[in-house]
Amino acid sequence: MTGTRRRSYEEGHRPKYLIVIDGSEECGRAIYFAAKRCARISAGLVMLAVTDVEGFDQWLGVGDVMKQEANDAAEKTLDDAAAKCRTISGIEAERVVRNGSKADVIKALINEDRDIIFLVLAAATGSDGPGPLVSMLAGKAAGTFPVPVVIVPGDLADEEIDALA
């Protein structure tokens, strides 16, 4: 991992937690945990929304319209998540919208922002498993990921997260 050294504790920097905002039910658990933890340790919080609009038909500008609609929806999702974060902890989160595959976009952002020290995800509680991103990052990619991944159990209550964060 040459060149990916974290800088979060160097002068002029501060540690940041990264959350992927996707509007899922379990995402709320990740927001709650990260907001509480960041408030406790005076860390920053980065919220990332990923749109995957590659291959949209470019005929007569339809692709551009679809990309703009996807970006607008991502911004709205981030606005809602940021409002929730402010309510939980008073923290104002950075907001980032990127296009591409989630895994690639997450890695690229972490490599760009050397202050990010943790990626926070929440596991789904349904019978379909913990969710595709958790499955991927806890599986094959776990050994090569640039920062530790915190996986919040999706069924933890606020009080239980308060005790952990």
N, C-alpha and C positions, 0 to 999 in steps of 0.2 A: 504494500500500500504506500509506495513512495509518494511524497508530496501531500499526504492527507492529514498531517499532524494538526490536531486541534489547537486553536489559539485562544480559547475562551477565558483562560485565566491570566493571559498576558495583559500588560498595561494597555488601557484603551479598549478592552474587550470585556464581554461578560458571557457567561454560559447561556445557551438557549435550548429549549426543548422544541421538537418539531412534531406536529400532529397532522395527519392526513385527514382532511374534512371531506366526507363523502355523503353526508346526510343519512347514513345508516343509524339504526337505533343504538347500536353499541358505540358509535362514534361519540355520543353524549357522555359515555363513561370515560373515554380517553380525554375529552375536553375537561371534564370535572377533575380528574386526577392531575392532569398537567397544569391546569389553572391553580389548583391548590398547592401543588408542589412548587411551581414557579413563584407564587406569592411568598411561600415559606422561605425559600432560599434566595429571593431577589434575582431570579433568572428571567430571561426573556422568553417569549413564546412566539413561535412561527406557525401559522396555519396555512397549509397547502391544499389547494383544490386542483385536481388534475382533470383536464378534458382530453378526450381521445377522439379527435375529429379528423384524423388522417383519412385520406381516400374519399372525402366528400366530393360529390360531383361539382366540378368547377363551371359547368355549362351555365351561361348567362348569370354568373355571379351567385348561383344558388349555394355553392360551397362557402363563399364568404359570409352569406347570411346565416348559414347553419353554424359556422364557427363563432360568429358574433353572438348568436343565441346561446350557444354552449358557454361562452365566456360570461355572458350576462347572468346565466343561471348559476355558474360557479361563484361569481361575485356575490350574488344574493345569498347563497349557501354560506359563504364566508362571513357576510354581514351578520347573519343569524347566529353563527357560531361565535363571532367576536362579541356580540351582545350578551350571549350566554356567559362567556368568559368574564366580561366586565361585571355581570351580576354575581357570579360565583366568588370572584377574588379581587375585583377592581383593576385587573391587569388589562392593558391595551396590547393586543397581539398584532404582530406583523402579519400581513396577508399577501399570499403569493398565488397566482394562477399560472399554471403551465400546461402545455399541450404535449401529449405523448403517452407512452406506456407508463403506468404508475411506478413500477420498479425502477425504470431508467430515470424518470423525472426525480424521484426521491433521492437516488444516489447522486445525480448531478447537482441537486440543490445542496445536499450535505457536503459535497466536495467543493462547491462554490462558497458556502458560508461556513467558515472554519470555527465559528462560535457554537454551532449546533453540536451538542454533546449526547443527546438521547433522541431516539424516535419513539414516540408513544403511540401505541395502537391498542384497541380493545377487541377482545375476542367475542364473537357472536355466541349466543347461548342456544341456538336452535340445533336441530338434529342434523343439519347440513354441514356441520363442522365449524371451526372458529372463524371462517371467512377466508377468501382467496389471498389477501395480502398477508394476513397472519400466517397462513399455511406456507406461503412461499418464503417469507422471511425467517420463519422458524424452521424451515426445512433446508432445502439445498443451498440457499443463499446465506444462511446464518453464519457460516464460518468466514465469509468474505465481505460481510457488510461493514461499512466504514465506522459505525458507532454502535453502541449497545442499543438493543430494542427492548423497550418496556412493554409488556403485554398485560393490560388490565383485564381481569375477568369481567365479562359483560354483565354478570348478575350481582356485582358488589353494590351495596346500598351506599348512599352518600356518607353516612356515618362510618361505614367500614373504610371508605376511601379516605375520609378525614383522618382516621387513625393511622393510615399508611403514608399519606402524603405529607 
